[in-house]
Amino acid sequence: MKHRFRFLGARIKSSDAMEVWKISNDEFFQLTKILRLKIGDEVEAFDARGNSTSGKIVSLSAKEALLEGLPLKKQEIPTSPIIVGLGVLKPGFMDELLPYLVELGADEIHIFLQRGVQKKRIGEKSKVRWDKICLAAVKQCKRAFLPKIQQWASLDDFLKESSFDGRNKLYLNLEAEIALAADEGNVEKGTCLLVGGEIGFSELEIDLMEEHGFKGRKLGAFVLRAITASIAATAIVAAKTRGSH
């Protein structure tokens, strides 16, 4: 199958036979200046709301490209969302981790500060960078939705201001008796998984999570790095959540 670059765009005309999409702004810059694509080249476009198309570039102006193509199968919003909460890691590790979570199907990624961690790890610059990283990962893996990325000043703030009604609520704990793979929680309304940063979770944080109904689960007998644990745990949750439909 021939590789086609994918771009975030806007659908401006639609019929059963053909769709016309506009690609502009940063995506247009990438298409023309970075990839140097031309009229007649085959590409894909999506709107982050489940719609996408595959076709050819038919027009290039100074500010936008037009694409004509056939509509691809619409992706529906997941009824069992995968929500991942992470203690913020060092910038290089966060940048490395996020694409894996996107490719595994995380619908929301919440990044929170933990006690003793530098506050400068989160902020507007980090958010902008992480949004770009996640957009690139979405295009690479052909998802039609962008995951929600949100930052929190603390785990406490995240738990207080978020709703997890009916969802399976879990956190990683090496000392837990039940393995994540053996968890039998109901995933019909989705799963929220919490993973600590390099320092893990403190006793106070564990108490806080359990007060909000979260249950500790272990990955295995070995102590994993936070980045490895996040990927492995999300993969298990994705298999249970999406594999159930």
Short mmCIF file of the C-alpha atoms (twelve columns), coordinates in Angstrom:
data_MODEL
# 
_entry.id   MODEL 
# 
loop_
_atom_site.group_PDB 
_atom_site.id 
_atom_site.type_symbol 
_atom_site.label_atom_id 
_atom_site.label_alt_id 
_atom_site.label_comp_id 
_atom_site.label_asym_id 
_atom_site.label_seq_id 
_atom_site.Cartn_x 
_atom_site.Cartn_y 
_atom_site.Cartn_z 
_atom_site.pdbx_PDB_model_num 
ATOM 1   C CA . MET A 1   0.000   0.000  0.000  1 
ATOM 2   C CA . LYS A 2   1.461   3.333  -1.077 1 
ATOM 3   C CA . HIS A 3   2.181   5.743  1.779  1 
ATOM 4   C CA . ARG A 4   0.129   8.926  1.764  1 
ATOM 5   C CA . PHE A 5   0.938   11.895 3.972  1 
ATOM 6   C CA . ARG A 6   -1.990  12.978 6.131  1 
ATOM 7   C CA . PHE A 7   -2.937  16.558 6.996  1 
ATOM 8   C CA . LEU A 8   -5.381  18.256 9.337  1 
ATOM 9   C CA . GLY A 9   -7.820  20.123 7.114  1 
ATOM 10  C CA . ALA A 10  -11.382 21.316 6.630  1 
ATOM 11  C CA . ARG A 11  -14.056 19.721 4.428  1 
ATOM 12  C CA . ILE A 12  -15.639 22.440 2.255  1 
ATOM 13  C CA . LYS A 13  -17.716 20.350 -0.202 1 
ATOM 14  C CA . SER A 14  -19.145 16.862 0.106  1 
ATOM 15  C CA . SER A 15  -21.156 14.446 -2.018 1 
ATOM 16  C CA . ASP A 16  -21.444 10.690 -2.421 1 
ATOM 17  C CA . ALA A 17  -18.985 10.835 -5.319 1 
ATOM 18  C CA . MET A 18  -16.400 13.362 -4.151 1 
ATOM 19  C CA . GLU A 19  -15.226 15.580 -1.313 1 
ATOM 20  C CA . VAL A 20  -13.220 18.798 -1.480 1 
ATOM 21  C CA . TRP A 21  -10.948 19.678 1.426  1 
ATOM 22  C CA . LYS A 22  -8.877  22.755 2.250  1 
ATOM 23  C CA . ILE A 23  -5.441  22.526 3.856  1 
ATOM 24  C CA . SER A 24  -4.053  25.776 5.273  1 
ATOM 25  C CA . ASN A 25  -1.906  27.418 7.962  1 
ATOM 26  C CA . ASP A 26  0.811   25.222 9.516  1 
ATOM 27  C CA . GLU A 27  -0.397  22.145 7.642  1 
ATOM 28  C CA . PHE A 28  -0.104  24.008 4.330  1 
ATOM 29  C CA . PHE A 29  3.432   25.071 5.251  1 
ATOM 30  C CA . GLN A 30  4.369   21.463 5.931  1 
ATOM 31  C CA . LEU A 31  2.769   20.291 2.694  1 
ATOM 32  C CA . THR A 32  4.509   22.856 0.492  1 
ATOM 33  C CA . LYS A 33  7.719   23.930 2.236  1 
ATOM 34  C CA . ILE A 34  8.718   20.804 4.164  1 
ATOM 35  C CA . LEU A 35  7.389   17.953 2.032  1 
ATOM 36  C CA . ARG A 36  7.348   19.947 -1.240 1 
ATOM 37  C CA . LEU A 37  4.242   18.198 -2.517 1 
ATOM 38  C CA . LYS A 38  2.737   19.281 -5.826 1 
ATOM 39  C CA . ILE A 39  -0.535  19.223 -7.741 1 
ATOM 40  C CA . GLY A 40  -1.421  15.645 -8.563 1 
ATOM 41  C CA . ASP A 41  0.278   14.144 -5.489 1 
ATOM 42  C CA . GLU A 42  -1.883  11.759 -3.473 1 
ATOM 43  C CA . VAL A 43  -2.497  12.686 0.174  1 
ATOM 44  C CA . GLU A 44  -5.047  12.257 2.963  1 
ATOM 45  C CA . ALA A 45  -6.878  14.815 5.084  1 
ATOM 46  C CA . PHE A 46  -8.911  14.596 8.312  1 
ATOM 47  C CA . ASP A 47  -10.844 17.085 10.432 1 
ATOM 48  C CA . ALA A 48  -10.263 15.674 13.971 1 
ATOM 49  C CA . ARG A 49  -14.026 14.976 14.197 1 
ATOM 50  C CA . GLY A 50  -13.994 11.514 12.645 1 
ATOM 51  C CA . ASN A 51  -14.098 12.487 8.966  1 
ATOM 52  C CA . SER A 52  -11.256 11.860 6.525  1 
ATOM 53  C CA . THR A 53  -10.563 11.580 2.807  1 
ATOM 54  C CA . SER A 54  -7.955  10.253 0.415  1 
ATOM 55  C CA . GLY A 55  -7.297  11.874 -2.942 1 
ATOM 56  C CA . LYS A 56  -5.136  14.208 -4.998 1 
ATOM 57  C CA . ILE A 57  -4.005  17.799 -4.620 1 
ATOM 58  C CA . VAL A 58  -5.864  19.761 -7.321 1 
ATOM 59  C CA . SER A 59  -4.933  23.341 -6.459 1 
ATOM 60  C CA . LEU A 60  -2.119  25.247 -4.723 1 
ATOM 61  C CA . SER A 61  -2.349  28.955 -3.940 1 
ATOM 62  C CA . ALA A 62  -0.172  31.167 -1.777 1 
ATOM 63  C CA . LYS A 63  -2.060  30.207 1.381  1 
ATOM 64  C CA . GLU A 64  -3.898  26.936 0.875  1 
ATOM 65  C CA . ALA A 65  -4.136  23.651 -0.966 1 
ATOM 66  C CA . LEU A 66  -7.302  22.003 -2.236 1 
ATOM 67  C CA . LEU A 67  -7.719  18.249 -2.240 1 
ATOM 68  C CA . GLU A 68  -10.338 16.222 -4.096 1 
ATOM 69  C CA . GLY A 69  -10.973 12.685 -2.951 1 
ATOM 70  C CA . LEU A 70  -13.324 9.969  -1.825 1 
ATOM 71  C CA . PRO A 71  -14.590 9.899  1.759  1 
ATOM 72  C CA . LEU A 72  -13.018 7.279  3.986  1 
ATOM 73  C CA . LYS A 73  -15.011 5.351  6.553  1 
ATOM 74  C CA . LYS A 74  -16.043 7.714  9.342  1 
ATOM 75  C CA . GLN A 75  -14.530 6.916  12.724 1 
ATOM 76  C CA . GLU A 76  -17.022 7.112  15.584 1 
ATOM 77  C CA . ILE A 77  -16.284 8.694  18.948 1 
ATOM 78  C CA . PRO A 78  -15.282 5.854  21.314 1 
ATOM 79  C CA . THR A 79  -18.039 4.972  23.763 1 
ATOM 80  C CA . SER A 80  -15.423 3.460  26.088 1 
ATOM 81  C CA . PRO A 81  -12.760 6.171  26.320 1 
ATOM 82  C CA . ILE A 82  -9.230  5.487  27.508 1 
ATOM 83  C CA . ILE A 83  -8.125  8.215  29.915 1 
ATOM 84  C CA . VAL A 84  -4.499  8.245  31.027 1 
ATOM 85  C CA . GLY A 85  -3.274  10.407 33.911 1 
ATOM 86  C CA . LEU A 86  0.490   10.837 34.208 1 
ATOM 87  C CA . GLY A 87  2.840   12.333 36.741 1 
ATOM 88  C CA . VAL A 88  4.863   14.659 34.507 1 
ATOM 89  C CA . LEU A 89  8.245   13.292 33.435 1 
ATOM 90  C CA . LYS A 90  11.380  15.091 32.297 1 
ATOM 91  C CA . PRO A 91  10.702  16.907 28.986 1 
ATOM 92  C CA . GLY A 92  12.613  14.447 26.795 1 
ATOM 93  C CA . PHE A 93  10.805  11.481 28.304 1 
ATOM 94  C CA . MET A 94  7.373   13.134 27.966 1 
ATOM 95  C CA . ASP A 95  8.076   13.951 24.328 1 
ATOM 96  C CA . GLU A 96  9.086   10.332 23.709 1 
ATOM 97  C CA . LEU A 97  6.129   8.833  25.577 1 
ATOM 98  C CA . LEU A 98  3.190   10.769 24.116 1 
ATOM 99  C CA . PRO A 99  3.272   9.306  20.573 1 
ATOM 100 C CA . TYR A 100 3.084   5.773  21.987 1 
ATOM 101 C CA . LEU A 101 0.001   6.655  24.046 1 
ATOM 102 C CA . VAL A 102 -1.661  8.228  21.016 1 
ATOM 103 C CA . GLU A 103 -0.923  5.194  18.839 1 
ATOM 104 C CA . LEU A 104 -2.333  2.888  21.521 1 
ATOM 105 C CA . GLY A 105 -5.606  4.812  21.492 1 
ATOM 106 C CA . ALA A 106 -5.534  7.133  24.519 1 
ATOM 107 C CA . ASP A 107 -8.475  9.537  24.140 1 
ATOM 108 C CA . GLU A 108 -7.465  11.861 26.977 1 
ATOM 109 C CA . ILE A 109 -4.013  12.437 28.459 1 
ATOM 110 C CA . HIS A 110 -3.884  14.373 31.724 1 
ATOM 111 C CA . ILE A 111 -0.459  15.442 32.950 1 
ATOM 112 C CA . PHE A 112 -0.096  16.504 36.580 1 
ATOM 113 C CA . LEU A 113 2.674   17.790 38.837 1 
ATOM 114 C CA . GLN A 114 3.724   15.746 41.846 1 
ATOM 115 C CA . ARG A 115 5.318   17.012 45.015 1 
ATOM 116 C CA . GLY A 116 9.055   17.577 44.621 1 
ATOM 117 C CA . VAL A 117 8.876   17.888 40.828 1 
ATOM 118 C CA . GLN A 118 9.943   21.138 39.166 1 
ATOM 119 C CA . LYS A 119 6.953   23.309 38.271 1 
ATOM 120 C CA . LYS A 120 8.601   24.385 35.022 1 
ATOM 121 C CA . ARG A 121 7.924   20.910 33.582 1 
ATOM 122 C CA . ILE A 122 4.397   22.066 32.743 1 
ATOM 123 C CA . GLY A 123 3.276   25.326 31.192 1 
ATOM 124 C CA . GLU A 124 2.025   26.881 27.983 1 
ATOM 125 C CA . LYS A 125 5.198   26.103 26.028 1 
ATOM 126 C CA . SER A 126 5.023   22.456 27.053 1 
ATOM 127 C CA . LYS A 127 1.341   22.280 26.117 1 
ATOM 128 C CA . VAL A 128 1.990   23.716 22.647 1 
ATOM 129 C CA . ARG A 129 4.848   21.268 22.073 1 
ATOM 130 C CA . TRP A 130 2.823   18.277 23.296 1 
ATOM 131 C CA . ASP A 131 -0.138  19.224 21.103 1 
ATOM 132 C CA . LYS A 132 2.154   19.240 18.062 1 
ATOM 133 C CA . ILE A 133 3.677   15.897 19.023 1 
ATOM 134 C CA . CYS A 134 0.235   14.339 19.436 1 
ATOM 135 C CA . LEU A 135 -0.987  15.764 16.126 1 
ATOM 136 C CA . ALA A 136 1.986   14.198 14.346 1 
ATOM 137 C CA . ALA A 137 1.281   10.857 16.030 1 
ATOM 138 C CA . VAL A 138 -2.420  11.006 15.101 1 
ATOM 139 C CA . LYS A 139 -1.524  11.581 11.451 1 
ATOM 140 C CA . GLN A 140 1.041   8.783  11.470 1 
ATOM 141 C CA . CYS A 141 -1.321  6.166  12.929 1 
ATOM 142 C CA . LYS A 142 -4.345  7.312  10.871 1 
ATOM 143 C CA . ARG A 143 -6.605  8.232  13.767 1 
ATOM 144 C CA . ALA A 144 -9.359  10.704 12.936 1 
ATOM 145 C CA . PHE A 145 -9.611  12.301 16.384 1 
ATOM 146 C CA . LEU A 146 -7.107  14.338 18.369 1 
ATOM 147 C CA . PRO A 147 -6.719  13.237 21.992 1 
ATOM 148 C CA . LYS A 148 -7.414  15.783 24.687 1 
ATOM 149 C CA . ILE A 149 -4.217  16.973 26.396 1 
ATOM 150 C CA . GLN A 150 -4.598  18.785 29.714 1 
ATOM 151 C CA . GLN A 151 -2.185  19.909 32.430 1 
ATOM 152 C CA . TRP A 152 -2.865  20.035 36.155 1 
ATOM 153 C CA . ALA A 153 -1.006  21.672 39.028 1 
ATOM 154 C CA . SER A 154 -1.490  18.546 41.145 1 
ATOM 155 C CA . LEU A 155 -3.079  15.103 41.230 1 
ATOM 156 C CA . ASP A 156 -5.553  16.502 43.758 1 
ATOM 157 C CA . ASP A 157 -6.743  19.163 41.296 1 
ATOM 158 C CA . PHE A 158 -7.145  16.581 38.537 1 
ATOM 159 C CA . LEU A 159 -9.209  14.238 40.685 1 
ATOM 160 C CA . LYS A 160 -11.397 17.002 42.139 1 
ATOM 161 C CA . GLU A 161 -12.244 18.615 38.822 1 
ATOM 162 C CA . SER A 162 -12.714 15.499 36.670 1 
ATOM 163 C CA . SER A 163 -15.688 13.183 36.314 1 
ATOM 164 C CA . PHE A 164 -15.151 9.429  36.174 1 
ATOM 165 C CA . ASP A 165 -18.772 8.320  36.570 1 
ATOM 166 C CA . GLY A 166 -19.180 4.634  35.764 1 
ATOM 167 C CA . ARG A 167 -15.596 4.250  34.525 1 
ATOM 168 C CA . ASN A 168 -13.096 1.648  35.625 1 
ATOM 169 C CA . LYS A 169 -10.640 3.561  37.832 1 
ATOM 170 C CA . LEU A 170 -7.143  2.139  38.273 1 
ATOM 171 C CA . TYR A 171 -3.665  3.220  39.310 1 
ATOM 172 C CA . LEU A 172 -0.348  1.411  39.035 1 
ATOM 173 C CA . ASN A 173 1.060   0.074  42.293 1 
ATOM 174 C CA . LEU A 174 3.893   -2.449 42.402 1 
ATOM 175 C CA . GLU A 175 2.636   -3.731 45.765 1 
ATOM 176 C CA . ALA A 176 -0.936  -4.370 44.628 1 
ATOM 177 C CA . GLU A 177 -2.227  -7.952 44.877 1 
ATOM 178 C CA . ILE A 178 -4.043  -8.011 41.532 1 
ATOM 179 C CA . ALA A 179 -2.294  -7.671 38.177 1 
ATOM 180 C CA . LEU A 180 -3.580  -5.110 35.705 1 
ATOM 181 C CA . ALA A 181 -3.992  -7.849 33.115 1 
ATOM 182 C CA . ALA A 182 -6.228  -9.761 35.541 1 
ATOM 183 C CA . ASP A 183 -8.435  -6.785 36.434 1 
ATOM 184 C CA . GLU A 184 -12.129 -7.592 36.023 1 
ATOM 185 C CA . GLY A 185 -13.514 -4.071 36.282 1 
ATOM 186 C CA . ASN A 186 -16.322 -3.010 33.952 1 
ATOM 187 C CA . VAL A 187 -14.810 -1.167 30.984 1 
ATOM 188 C CA . GLU A 188 -18.106 -0.495 29.182 1 
ATOM 189 C CA . LYS A 189 -17.945 3.224  30.027 1 
ATOM 190 C CA . GLY A 190 -14.195 3.424  29.664 1 
ATOM 191 C CA . THR A 191 -11.146 3.277  31.893 1 
ATOM 192 C CA . CYS A 192 -9.094  5.901  33.682 1 
ATOM 193 C CA . LEU A 193 -5.535  4.774  34.391 1 
ATOM 194 C CA . LEU A 194 -3.143  6.739  36.622 1 
ATOM 195 C CA . VAL A 195 0.636   6.329  36.463 1 
ATOM 196 C CA . GLY A 196 3.134   8.088  38.712 1 
ATOM 197 C CA . GLY A 197 6.229   9.862  37.435 1 
ATOM 198 C CA . GLU A 198 9.838   8.962  38.166 1 
ATOM 199 C CA . ILE A 199 9.127   9.054  41.900 1 
ATOM 200 C CA . GLY A 200 6.013   6.876  41.732 1 
ATOM 201 C CA . PHE A 201 3.055   7.686  43.978 1 
ATOM 202 C CA . SER A 202 3.434   8.821  47.588 1 
ATOM 203 C CA . GLU A 203 1.342   7.348  50.394 1 
ATOM 204 C CA . LEU A 204 -0.692  10.563 50.462 1 
ATOM 205 C CA . GLU A 205 -1.390  10.288 46.737 1 
ATOM 206 C CA . ILE A 206 -2.376  6.632  47.094 1 
ATOM 207 C CA . ASP A 207 -4.807  7.553  49.873 1 
ATOM 208 C CA . LEU A 208 -6.194  10.344 47.696 1 
ATOM 209 C CA . MET A 209 -6.730  8.072  44.694 1 
ATOM 210 C CA . GLU A 210 -8.407  5.413  46.787 1 
ATOM 211 C CA . GLU A 211 -10.701 8.025  48.322 1 
ATOM 212 C CA . HIS A 212 -11.864 8.739  44.767 1 
ATOM 213 C CA . GLY A 213 -12.517 5.041  44.119 1 
ATOM 214 C CA . PHE A 214 -9.317  4.107  42.273 1 
ATOM 215 C CA . LYS A 215 -7.926  0.609  42.733 1 
ATOM 216 C CA . GLY A 216 -4.253  -0.325 42.712 1 
ATOM 217 C CA . ARG A 217 -3.028  -2.797 40.107 1 
ATOM 218 C CA . LYS A 218 0.461   -4.120 39.387 1 
ATOM 219 C CA . LEU A 219 2.128   -4.820 36.056 1 
ATOM 220 C CA . GLY A 220 4.398   -7.631 37.173 1 
ATOM 221 C CA . ALA A 221 7.281   -8.578 39.422 1 
ATOM 222 C CA . PHE A 222 9.783   -6.040 38.089 1 
ATOM 223 C CA . VAL A 223 10.210  -2.328 38.758 1 
ATOM 224 C CA . LEU A 224 9.730   -0.528 35.442 1 
ATOM 225 C CA . ARG A 225 10.715  2.963  34.421 1 
ATOM 226 C CA . ALA A 226 7.750   5.343  34.339 1 
ATOM 227 C CA . ILE A 227 7.857   5.571  30.547 1 
ATOM 228 C CA . THR A 228 7.905   1.777  30.142 1 
ATOM 229 C CA . ALA A 229 5.148   1.285  32.716 1 
ATOM 230 C CA . SER A 230 2.954   3.898  31.024 1 
ATOM 231 C CA . ILE A 231 3.238   2.235  27.628 1 
ATOM 232 C CA . ALA A 232 2.741   -1.298 28.932 1 
ATOM 233 C CA . ALA A 233 -0.230  -0.360 31.118 1 
ATOM 234 C CA . THR A 234 -1.943  1.646  28.370 1 
ATOM 235 C CA . ALA A 235 -1.515  -1.275 25.966 1 
ATOM 236 C CA . ILE A 236 -3.197  -3.625 28.442 1 
ATOM 237 C CA . VAL A 237 -6.053  -1.193 29.074 1 
ATOM 238 C CA . ALA A 238 -6.508  -0.636 25.327 1 
ATOM 239 C CA . ALA A 239 -6.686  -4.395 24.684 1 
ATOM 240 C CA . LYS A 240 -9.323  -4.798 27.388 1 
ATOM 241 C CA . THR A 241 -11.334 -1.702 26.494 1 
ATOM 242 C CA . ARG A 242 -11.309 -1.747 22.702 1 
ATOM 243 C CA . GLY A 243 -11.085 -5.520 22.494 1 
ATOM 244 C CA . SER A 244 -14.427 -5.778 24.257 1 
ATOM 245 C CA . HIS A 245 -16.321 -4.223 21.333 1 
# 
